[in-house]
Amino acid sequence: MTPELFNIIGFFIFIIGLCIGSFLNVVSLRAFTGESIVLPPSKCPKCGAKIKPYDNIPVLSYLILGGKCRNCKGSISIQYPIVEFVTGIGFLCLYNMFAPLMFDLPVRWQNFVLFPFFLIIFSLSVVISVTDIKEKVVFDIHTIPLLVIIILFKFSGGTAMFGDALLGMFAGAVLMELLSGIGWVLVRKRAFGTGDTYIAASMGALLGVKMFVVALVTAIIIQMAFIIPSFIKKLANDGEYKLITLFGVFTVMLIFYKLPTFDAFSDVIKYIFVILLTIVGIYLCKLVLTLKSLKENPTYWPFGPSLLIAMFLVAMYGGIIQHFYLTLVY
């Protein structure tokens, strides 16, 4: 295949992804109402007017209408174009990653299944993420098919792949339940919902035990990237400047610890620094756990999307991510 033809097909894959994203909006939103995903046709949630085909073009219609219903001029949720665009980009990325395998020699049937397989589990992941972000709800009707499709895919690869998938599924589910149990011990509440356990089981089935651990660490980092800014903003609003300062000191110390210049110090100084870093970290955790305003109004961001993003990152770039973590540790 010529590069020009590959790019043309990629453009159409992107357009198909936009259209699928429009459908995924319907699937996710109607999961809350229990309506069929086929009928009735799409309508304005405010005035109930049926949406005309020319007003239902992914992303483009939203821009043309200025984010307002043509009939009642009510605002249209930004969720619609965001989900459509993200799905389109996701389809394009998966095409660039997996479609070339279909033309590798020798040609194997697994290479033809790999690309559509990832498109399907990506689409389900988008639906799960939308419901989790919107209402902090993960539906079994979305997570169980995700797990089943992954298990069936691994089963088609032979006994070894199927056994690895079952072991990974079990490890993912057990580890997520253990993490949830830690939350119960600390605050008498599950740290994660049962929906996240199904997602973790799917991750383990797809990636295997070893790479599941890499994905879980990645998911925690992604989660912290979402939570920390809002957490610091909340602390500032509550006047908790001592905690903000201590968090900044701990972050600077942690960065300094990994700088190449740190190696220039003697072993004694290094040990003292590590002890100080540990003490600051423990004290910081103690302050956070005893923060009254945090208990009354906790900062929350659903963990499901972070898990799913990590699953795809590790599925596509697992070796690079694992090498990066090992570089940080050693």
PADREN-329664 format. One record per atom (N, C-alpha, C, CB): x, y, z; residue in three letters. Coordinates in steps of 0.2 Angstrom, whole numbers, plus 5000, padded with zeros to 4 digits. Glycine has a CB too. Example, Ala and Ser with C-alpha at 12.3 -4.5 7.8 and 13.67 -1.06 7.14 Angstrom:
BEGIN
506649725039ALA 506249785039ALA 506649845039ALA 505749785045ALA 506449895035SER 506849955036SER 506450005039SER 507049975029SER 
***
This chain:
BEGIN
500449945000MET 500050005000MET 500450065000MET 499550005006MET 500350114996THR 500750174995THR 500550225001THR 500550214989THR 501050265003PRO 500850315009PRO 500250355007PRO 501450355010PRO 500150375001GLU 499550414999GLU 498950385000GLU 499650434992GLU 498850314998LEU 498250274999LEU 498150265007LEU 498350214996LEU 498750255010PHE 498650245018PHE 498350305021PHE 499350225021PHE 498550365019ASN 498350425022ASN 497650435020ASN 498750485020ASN 497450425014ILE 496750435012ILE 496250385016ILE 496650415004ILE 496450325017ILE 496050275021ILE 496050305028ILE 496350205021ILE 496550325031GLY 496550355037GLY 496050415038GLY 497250385039GLY 496050455033PHE 495550515033PHE 494850485034PHE 495650555027PHE 494650435030PHE 493950405030PHE 493850365037PHE 493850355025PHE 494450335040ILE 494350305046ILE 494150355052ILE 495050265048ILE 494450415051PHE 494350475056PHE 493650495055PHE 494850535054PHE 493350505049ILE 492650525048ILE 492150465051ILE 492550535040ILE 492350405050ILE 491950355053ILE 491950355060ILE 492250285050ILE 492550375063GLY 492550375070GLY 492150435073GLY 493350395072GLY 492150485069LEU 491650545071LEU 490950525071LEU 491750605066LEU 490750485066CYS 490050455066CYS 489950405072CYS 489950425059CYS 490450365073ILE 490350315078ILE 490250355085ILE 490950265078ILE 490650405086GLY 490650445092GLY 489950475093GLY 491150505091GLY 489650495088SER 488950525088SER 488450465091SER 488650545081SER 488550405088PHE 488150355091PHE 488350335098PHE 488250285086PHE 488950335100LEU 489150325107LEU 488850375112LEU 489950325107LEU 488750435110ASN 488450485114ASN 487750455115ASN 488350555110ASN 487350435110VAL 486750405111VAL 486750345116VAL 486350385104VAL 487150305115VAL 487250235119VAL 487350255126VAL 487750195117VAL 487850305128SER 487950325134SER 487450355138SER 488650365135SER 487050405135LEU 486550445138LEU 485950405139LEU 486450505133LEU 485750365134ARG 485150325135ARG 485250265140ARG 484950295128ARG 485850255142ALA 485950205147ALA 485650225154ALA 486650185148ALA 485550295155PHE 485250325161PHE 484550325160PHE 485550395162PHE 484250325154THR 483550325154THR 483250265152THR 483350375148THR 483650215150GLY 483350145148GLY 483050145142GLY 482850125153GLY 483050195138GLU 482750195131GLU 483150155126GLU 482750275128GLU 482850135121SER 483250095115SER 483750145112SER 482750075110SER 484250115110ILE 484850155107ILE 484650165099ILE 485450115107ILE 484150135097VAL 483950135090VAL 483350185089VAL 483650075087VAL 482850175093LEU 482250225093LEU 482050245100LEU 481650185090LEU 481750305101PRO 481650355095PRO 482250395093PRO 481150405098PRO 482150425087PRO 482650465084PRO 482950525089PRO 482450495078PRO 483550545088SER 483850595092SER 483450655092SER 484550615089SER 483350685098LYS 482950745099LYS 483350795104LYS 482250725102LYS 483050855104CYS 483350905109CYS 483150885116CYS 483150975107CYS 483550885120PRO 483350865127PRO 482950925131PRO 483950855131PRO 482950985128LYS 482551035131LYS 481851045128LYS 482951105130LYS 481851045122CYS 481151065119CYS 480850995116CYS 481251115113CYS 481250945115GLY 480950885112GLY 480950885105GLY 480350865115GLY 481150935101ALA 481150935094ALA 481650885091ALA 481251005091ALA 481350845086LYS 481850795082LYS 482350835079LYS 481350755077LYS 482950805079ILE 483550835076ILE 483550815069ILE 484150815080ILE 483550865064LYS 483650845057LYS 484250815055LYS 483450915053LYS 484350775050PRO 484950745048PRO 485450795047PRO 484850705042PRO 485350855044TYR 485850905042TYR 486050945049TYR 485550955037TYR 485750935054ASP 485950965061ASP 486250905065ASP 485350995064ASP 486350855062ASN 486650795066ASN 487350775063ASN 486150735066ASN 487650815060ILE 488350805057ILE 488850805063ILE 488550845051ILE 489250755064PRO 489650755070PRO 490150825070PRO 490150695070PRO 490150855075VAL 490650915077VAL 490450975072VAL 491350895075VAL 490350965066LEU 490251015061LEU 489551055063LEU 490250995054LEU 489051015064SER 488351045066SER 488351085072SER 487850985066SER 488751055077TYR 488851095083TYR 489151165082TYR 489251055088TYR 489651165078LEU 490051225076LEU 489551275072LEU 490651215072LEU 489251245067ILE 488751285063ILE 488251315067ILE 488451245057ILE 487951275072LEU 487351305076LEU 487551345082LEU 486951245078LEU 488251345083GLY 488451385088GLY 488351355095GLY 488151455088GLY 488251295095GLY 488151255101GLY 487451265104GLY 488551275107GLY 486951285099LYS 486251295101LYS 485751255097LYS 486051375101LYS 485151235100CYS 484651205096CYS 484351255091CYS 484151175101CYS 484251225085ARG 483951265080ARG 483251285082ARG 483951235073ARG 482951245085ASN 482151255087ASN 482051305093ASN 481851195088ASN 482351285098CYS 482251325105CYS 482851365107CYS 482051275110CYS 483351365103LYS 483951405105LYS 484351385112LYS 483851475105LYS 484051325114GLY 484351305120GLY 485151285119GLY 483951255124GLY 485551285124SER 486251265124SER 486251185123SER 486651285130SER 486751165118ILE 486851095117ILE 487551085121ILE 486951085109ILE 487451025125SER 488051005129SER 488650995125SER 487950945132SER 489251025127ILE 489851015124ILE 490150945124ILE 490451065127ILE 489750905128GLN 489950835128GLN 489950805121GLN 489550795132GLN 489450825117TYR 489250795110TYR 489850795105TYR 488650825107TYR 490150865104PRO 490750865099PRO 491350835102PRO 490850935097PRO 491450845109ILE 492050815112ILE 492050735111ILE 492050835120ILE 491550705113VAL 491550635112VAL 491650615105VAL 490850605115VAL 491350645100GLU 491350635093GLU 492150645091GLU 490950675089GLU 492450695093PHE 493050715091PHE 493550665094PHE 493250785093PHE 493550645100VAL 493950605104VAL 493950535100VAL 493750595111VAL 493250515099THR 493250445095THR 493550445089THR 492450425095THR 493450505085GLY 493850505078GLY 494550505079GLY 493650565075GLY 494850535084ILE 495550535085ILE 495750465087ILE 495750585090ILE 495350435091GLY 495550365094GLY 495550315088GLY 495050345099GLY 495050325084PHE 495050275078PHE 495650285074PHE 494450285074PHE 495850345073LEU 496450365068LEU 497050335071LEU 496450445067LEU 497150345078CYS 497750325081CYS 497850245081CYS 497750345089CYS 497250215082LEU 497250145082LEU 497350115075LEU 496550115084LEU 497150155070TYR 497250135063TYR 498050145061TYR 496850185058TYR 498350195063ASN 499050205062ASN 499450155066ASN 499250275065ASN 499250125072MET 499550085076MET 499550005073MET 499350085083MET 498849985071PHE 498749915070PHE 498549905063PHE 498149895074PHE 498349945059ALA 498149935052ALA 498749905048ALA 497849995049ALA 499349935049PRO 499949915045PRO 500149835046PRO 500549955047PRO 499949815052LEU 500049745053LEU 499649695048LEU 499849725060LEU 499149725045MET 498749685041MET 499049665034MET 498049715039MET 499649705033PHE 499949705027PHE 500649675028PHE 500049765023PHE 500849655034ASP 501449615036ASP 501449545033ASP 501549615043ASP 502049525031LEU 502149455028LEU 502549415033LEU 502549455021LEU 502349355035PRO 501749325031PRO 501049345034PRO 501849245032PRO 500549345030VAL 499949375032VAL 499549315036VAL 499449385026VAL 499349345042ARG 499049295047ARG 498349325049ARG 499449285053ARG 497849285050TRP 497149305051TRP 497149345057TRP 496749245052TRP 497649335062GLN 497549375068GLN 497749445067GLN 498149355073GLN 498149465062ASN 498249535060ASN 497649565058ASN 498849535055ASN 497149535054PHE 496549565052PHE 496049575057PHE 496249525046PHE 496149535063VAL 495649545068VAL 495849595073VAL 495549475072VAL 496549605074LEU 496749655079LEU 496549725078LEU 497549655078LEU 496449755072PHE 496249815072PHE 495549825073PHE 496349845064PHE 495049785071PRO 494349795073PRO 494249775080PRO 493949755068PRO 494649735083PHE 494549715090PHE 494649775094PHE 495049655092PHE 495249815093PHE 495349875097PHE 494849925095PHE 496049895095PHE 494549935089LEU 494049975088LEU 493449965093LEU 493849975081LEU 493249905093ILE 492649885097ILE 492849895105ILE 492549805096ILE 493349875107ILE 493449885115ILE 493649965116ILE 494049845117ILE 493850005111PHE 493950075112PHE 493250105112PHE 494350105106PHE 492850085108SER 492150115108SER 491750105115SER 491750085102SER 491850035117LEU 491550025124LEU 491850065129LEU 491649945125LEU 492550075129SER 492850115134SER 492650185134SER 493650115132SER 492450215128VAL 492250285127VAL 491550285131VAL 492150305120VAL 491150235130VAL 490450235133VAL 490550235140VAL 490050185130VAL 490950195143ILE 491050185150ILE 491350245153ILE 491550125151ILE 491750275150SER 492050345152SER 491550395152SER 492650365148SER 491150405147VAL 490650455147VAL 490150445153VAL 490250455141VAL 489850385154THR 489450385160THR 489750385167THR 489150315160THR 490450365167ASP 490750375173ASP 490950455175ASP 491450335173ASP 491150485170ILE 491250555171ILE 490650595172ILE 491650585165ILE 490050585168LYS 489450625169LYS 489150615175LYS 489050605163LYS 489050545177GLU 488650535183GLU 488950485188GLU 487950505181GLU 489650475187LYS 489950435192LYS 489650365192LYS 490050465199LYS 489450335186VAL 489050275186VAL 489350235180VAL 488350285185VAL 489550165182VAL 489750125177VAL 489250065176VAL 490550095179VAL 489050055170PHE 488450005170PHE 488749935168PHE 487950025164PHE 488449885171ASP 488749815169ASP 488649795162ASP 488349765174ASP 488149825159ILE 487949815152ILE 488549835147ILE 487249845150ILE 488949885150HIS 489549905146HIS 490149865148HIS 489549985146HIS 490249855154THR 490949835157THR 490949755155THR 490949845164THR 490349715156ILE 490449645155ILE 490549625148ILE 489749615158ILE 490249665143PRO 490449645136PRO 491149665135PRO 489949685131PRO 491449715138LEU 492149735137LEU 492549675139LEU 492349795141LEU 492449645145LEU 492749585147LEU 492649525143LEU 492549575155LEU 492049515141VAL 491949455137VAL 492249455130VAL 491149445136VAL 492249515127ILE 492549525120ILE 493349505121ILE 492449595117ILE 493649535126ILE 494349525127ILE 494549455128ILE 494649565133ILE 494149415133ILE 494249345134ILE 494149305128ILE 493749325140ILE 493649315124LEU 493549285118LEU 494149295113LEU 492849305114LEU 494349355112PHE 494949365108PHE 495549325110PHE 495049445108PHE 495649325117LYS 496249295119LYS 496149215118LYS 496349305127LYS 495549195119PHE 495349125118PHE 495549095111PHE 494649105119PHE 495349145106SER 495549135099SER 496249125097SER 495249185094SER 496649155102GLY 497449145101GLY 497749085103GLY 497749205104GLY 497349045106GLY 497648975109GLY 497648975116GLY 498348975106GLY 497848915119THR 497748895126THR 498248945130THR 497948825127THR 498848955128ALA 499248995131ALA 499049065133ALA 499948995128ALA 498749095127MET 498449165128MET 497849165132MET 498349195121MET 497449115131PHE 496849115135PHE 496949105143PHE 496349055133PHE 497449065144GLY 497649055151GLY 497949115154GLY 498148995152GLY 498349155150ASP 498649215152ASP 498149265154ASP 499149245147ASP 497549265149ALA 497049315150ALA 496649295157ALA 496549305144ALA 496549235158LEU 496149215164LEU 496549235170LEU 495949145164LEU 497249225170LEU 497649245176LEU 497649315177LEU 498349215175LEU 497649355171GLY 497749425172GLY 497049455174GLY 497849455165GLY 496449425172MET 495849445174MET 495749435182MET 495249405170MET 495949375184PHE 495949365191PHE 496349415195PHE 496149295193PHE 496949425193ALA 497449475196ALA 497149545196ALA 498149465193ALA 496849565191GLY 496649635190GLY 496049645195GLY 496349645183GLY 495549595195ALA 494949605200ALA 495149595207ALA 494449545198ALA 495649555209VAL 495849545216VAL 496249605218VAL 496249485217VAL 496649635214LEU 497049695216LEU 496649755217LEU 497649705211LEU 496149765212MET 495649815213MET 495249815219MET 495249825207MET 495049755221GLU 494649745227GLU 495049755233GLU 494349675227GLU 495649735233LEU 496149755239LEU 496249825240LEU 496849715238LEU 496349865234LEU 496349935234LEU 495749965237LEU 496549965228LEU 495149945235SER 494549965238SER 494449955245SER 493949935234SER 494749895247GLY 494749875254GLY 495149925259GLY 494949805255GLY 495649955256ILE 496050005259ILE 495650065261ILE 496750015255ILE 495250085256GLY 494850145257GLY 494350125262GLY 494450155250GLY 494050065263TRP 493550045268TRP 493950055275TRP 493349975266TRP 494550035275VAL 494850035282VAL 495050105284VAL 495549995281VAL 495150145279LEU 495350215281LEU 494750265282LEU 495750245275LEU 494250255278VAL 493650305279VAL 492950265279VAL 493650355273VAL 493050205280ARG 492350165280ARG 491950165273ARG 491950185286ARG 492350175268LYS 491950175261LYS 492450155256LYS 491850255260LYS 492150115251ARG 492550085246ARG 492950145242ARG 492150045241ARG 493550125241ALA 493950175237ALA 493750185230ALA 494750165237ALA 493550125227PHE 493250115220PHE 492650075220PHE 493850085216PHE 492250095215GLY 491650055214GLY 491749985211GLY 491150095209GLY 491249945211THR 491349875208THR 491449885200THR 490649835209THR 491149935197GLY 491249945190GLY 492049945188GLY 490950005187GLY 492349985193ASP 493149985192ASP 493449915192ASP 493450035197ASP 493149875196THR 493449805197THR 493349765190THR 493049765202THR 492749775187TYR 492649745180TYR 493149775175TYR 491949755178TYR 493249835176ILE 493749875171ILE 494449845172ILE 493749945172ILE 494649835179ALA 495349815180ALA 495349735178ALA 495449815188ALA 494849695179ALA 494849635176ALA 494949625169ALA 494149595178ALA 494649675165SER 494749675158SER 495449695156SER 494249735155SER 495749745160MET 496449765159MET 496849705160MET 496649825163MET 496749665165GLY 497249615166GLY 497149555161GLY 497049585173GLY 496549545159ALA 496449495153ALA 496749515147ALA 495649485152ALA 496749585145LEU 497049605139LEU 497849605140LEU 496849675137LEU 498049635145LEU 498849645146LEU 499249595149LEU 498849715150LEU 498949545153GLY 499249505157GLY 499449535164GLY 499949475153GLY 499649495168VAL 499849515175VAL 500349565175VAL 500049455180VAL 500949555172LYS 501549595173LYS 501349665170LYS 502049575169LYS 501049675164MET 500949735161MET 500249765164MET 500849725153MET 499849725167PHE 499349755171PHE 499549805177PHE 498849705174PHE 500149775180VAL 500449815185VAL 500649885183VAL 500949775189VAL 500949885177VAL 501249945173VAL 500649985172VAL 501649925167VAL 500149965169ALA 499550005168ALA 499250035174ALA 499049955164ALA 499149995179LEU 498850025185LEU 499250075188LEU 498849965191LEU 499950075188VAL 500350135190VAL 500250195185VAL 501150115190VAL 500150175179THR 500050235174THR 499350265175THR 500050205167THR 498850225177ALA 498250245179ALA 498250295185ALA 497750195180ALA 498650275190ILE 498650315196ILE 498950385194ILE 499050275201ILE 499450385190ILE 499850445188ILE 499350485184ILE 500450435184ILE 498950455180ILE 498450495176ILE 497950525181ILE 498150455171ILE 497750485185GLN 497150505190GLN 497450565194GLN 497050445195GLN 498050565197MET 498350615201MET 498450685196MET 499050595203MET 498550675190ALA 498550735186ALA 497850765185ALA 498750715179ALA 497350735186PHE 496650765186PHE 496550785193PHE 496150705184PHE 496750755198ILE 496550765205ILE 496950825208ILE 496550705209ILE 497550825207ILE 498050865211ILE 497850945210ILE 498750855209ILE 497750965203PRO 497551035202PRO 496951055206PRO 497451055195PRO 496451015206SER 495751035209SER 495851025217SER 495250985207SER 496250985219PHE 496450975226PHE 496751035229PHE 496850915228PHE 497251055225ILE 497651115228ILE 497251185228ILE 498251135223ILE 496751185222LYS 496351245222LYS 495851245228LYS 495951235216LYS 495651185230LYS 495151175236LYS 495551195242LYS 494951105236LYS 496151175243LEU 496551195249LEU 496651265249LEU 497251155249LEU 496751295244ALA 496851375244ALA 496151405246ALA 497051395237ALA 495651385243ASN 494951405245ASN 494851405252ASN 494451375241ASN 495051345255ASP 494951335262ASP 495551365267ASP 494951255264ASP 496051395264GLY 496551435268GLY 497051385270GLY 496251465273GLY 497151325268GLU 497651275270GLU 498251285267GLU 497351205268GLU 498551345268TYR 499251365265TYR 499851325267TYR 499351435265TYR 499751305274LYS 500251255277LYS 500351195273LYS 500151245284LYS 499751165271LEU 499751105268LEU 500051105260LEU 499051065268LEU 499851165257ILE 500051175250ILE 500851185250ILE 499751245248ILE 501051225255THR 501851235256THR 502151165257THR 501951285261THR 501951125261LEU 502251065263LEU 502251015256LEU 501851025268LEU 501651025253PHE 501550985247PHE 502151005241PHE 500850985244PHE 502251075241GLY 502751095236GLY 503451075238GLY 502651175236GLY 503551075245VAL 504251055247VAL 504350985246VAL 504251065255VAL 503850945247PHE 503950875245PHE 504050855238PHE 503250835248PHE 503650895234THR 503750885226THR 504450905224THR 503250925223THR 504650965227VAL 505350985225VAL 505850935227VAL 505551055228VAL 505850915233MET 506250865236MET 506250795232MET 506150845243MET 505650775229LEU 505650715225LEU 505950725219LEU 504950695225LEU 505850785216ILE 506150805209ILE 506950805210ILE 505950865206ILE 507150835215PHE 507850845216PHE 508250775217PHE 508050885223PHE 507850725221TYR 508050665222TYR 508250625215TYR 507550625226TYR 507850635210LYS 507950605204LYS 508450645199LYS 507350595200LYS 508650705201LEU 509150735196LEU 509850705196LEU 509150815199LEU 510150705190PRO 510850675190PRO 511350705195PRO 511050685183PRO 511250775197THR 511650805202THR 511650775209THR 511550885202THR 511050745210PHE 511050705217PHE 511550655218PHE 510350675217PHE 511750625212ASP 512250565213ASP 512950595215ASP 512350535206ASP 513050665215ALA 513650685217ALA 513750695224ALA 513750765214ALA 513250685228PHE 513350685235PHE 513550615238PHE 512650705238PHE 513850615244SER 514050555247SER 513450515249SER 514450575253SER 513650455251ASP 513050405253ASP 512750425259ASP 513350335253ASP 513150455264VAL 512850475270VAL 512250525269VAL 513350505275VAL 512450575265ILE 512050635263ILE 511350605260ILE 512350685259ILE 511450555255LYS 510950525252LYS 510450495257LYS 511150475247LYS 510750455261TYR 510350415266TYR 509950465270TYR 510750375271TYR 510250525273ILE 509950575277ILE 509350605273ILE 510450625279ILE 509450615266PHE 508950655262PHE 508350605261PHE 509250665255PHE 508450545260VAL 507950495259VAL 507550485266VAL 508250425257VAL 507850485271ILE 507450485278ILE 507050545278ILE 507950485284ILE 507350605277LEU 506950675277LEU 506350665272LEU 507350735276LEU 506450645266LEU 505950635261LEU 505350595264LEU 506250615255LEU 505550535267THR 505050495270THR 504650525275THR 505450425272THR 505050565280ILE 504650595285ILE 504150645283ILE 505150625290ILE 504350685278VAL 503950735275VAL 503350705271VAL 504350785270VAL 503450655268GLY 502950615264GLY 502450585269GLY 503250565260GLY 502650555275ILE 502250525280ILE 501850585283ILE 502650485285ILE 502150635285TYR 501750695288TYR 501250725283TYR 502350745291TYR 501450725277LEU 500950755272LEU 500350715272LEU 501350765265LEU 500450645271CYS 499950605271CYS 499450605277CYS 500150525270CYS 499750615283LYS 499450625289LYS 498950685289LYS 499850625295LYS 499250735287LEU 498850805287LEU 498250795282LEU 499250855285LEU 498350765276VAL 497850755271VAL 497250715274VAL 498150725265VAL 497450655277LEU 496950605280LEU 496550635286LEU 497350545282LEU 496850685289THR 496550715295THR 496150785293THR 496950725301THR 496250795287LEU 495950865285LEU 495150855285LEU 496150885277LEU 494850905289LYS 494150895290LYS 493750915284LYS 493950945296LYS 493950965281SER 493550995275SER 493550935269SER 493851055272SER 494150895269LEU 494150845264LEU 493750785265LEU 494950815263LEU 493650775272LYS 493150725274LYS 492450745272LYS 493250705281LYS 492250805274GLU 491550835273GLU 491450835265GLU 491550895276GLU 491950865261ASN 491750875254ASN 492350845250ASN 491650945253ASN 492450785249PRO 493050755246PRO 493150775239PRO 493050685247PRO 493750785237THR 493850795230THR 493850725226THR 494550825228THR 493450725221TYR 493350655218TYR 493350665210TYR 492650625220TYR 493650615207TRP 493750605200TRP 493650535198TRP 494350635197TRP 493150515194PRO 493050445193PRO 493750405190PRO 492550435188PRO 493850345193PHE 494450315191PHE 494450275185PHE 494650265197PHE 493850255183GLY 493750215177GLY 494050245170GLY 493050205175GLY 493950305169PRO 494250335163PRO 495050335163PRO 494050405162PRO 495350345169SER 496050335170SER 496350265168SER 496250365177SER 495950215171LEU 496150145170LEU 496050135162LEU 495650105174LEU 495550155159LEU 495450135152LEU 496050175148LEU 494750155150LEU 496150235149ILE 496650275146ILE 497350235146ILE 496750345148ILE 497550215153ALA 498150175154ALA 498150105150ALA 498250165162ALA 497550075150MET 497550015147MET 497750015139MET 496849985147MET 497550075136PHE 497650075129PHE 498350105128PHE 497150125125PHE 498650145132LEU 499350165132LEU 499850115133LEU 499450225137LEU 499650065138VAL 500150015139VAL 500049955133VAL 499949975146VAL 499449955131ALA 499349905125ALA 499749925119ALA 498649895123ALA 499849995118MET 500150015112MET 500950035113MET 499850075109MET 501050055119TYR 501750075121TYR 502050045127TYR 501750155121TYR 501749985129GLY 501949955135GLY 502749955137GLY 501649895136GLY 503049935132GLY 503849925133GLY 504149995134GLY 504149895126GLY 503950045131ILE 504250115132ILE 504050135139ILE 503950165127ILE 503450125141ILE 503250145148ILE 503550115153ILE 502450145148ILE 503650045153GLN 503950005158GLN 504650025158GLN 503849925156GLN 505050035153HIS 505750055153HIS 505750125157HIS 506050065146HIS 505350165155PHE 505350235159PHE 505250225166PHE 504750285156PHE 504850185169TYR 504750175176TYR 505350145179TYR 504150125177TYR 505650095175LEU 506250065178LEU 506850115178LEU 506450005173LEU 506850155174THR 507350215174THR 507250255180THR 507350255168THR 506650265182LEU 506550315188LEU 506750275194LEU 505750335188LEU 506550205194VAL 506750175200VAL 507450155202VAL 506350105200VAL 507750145196TYR 508450125197TYR 508950175195TYR 508650055193TYR 
***
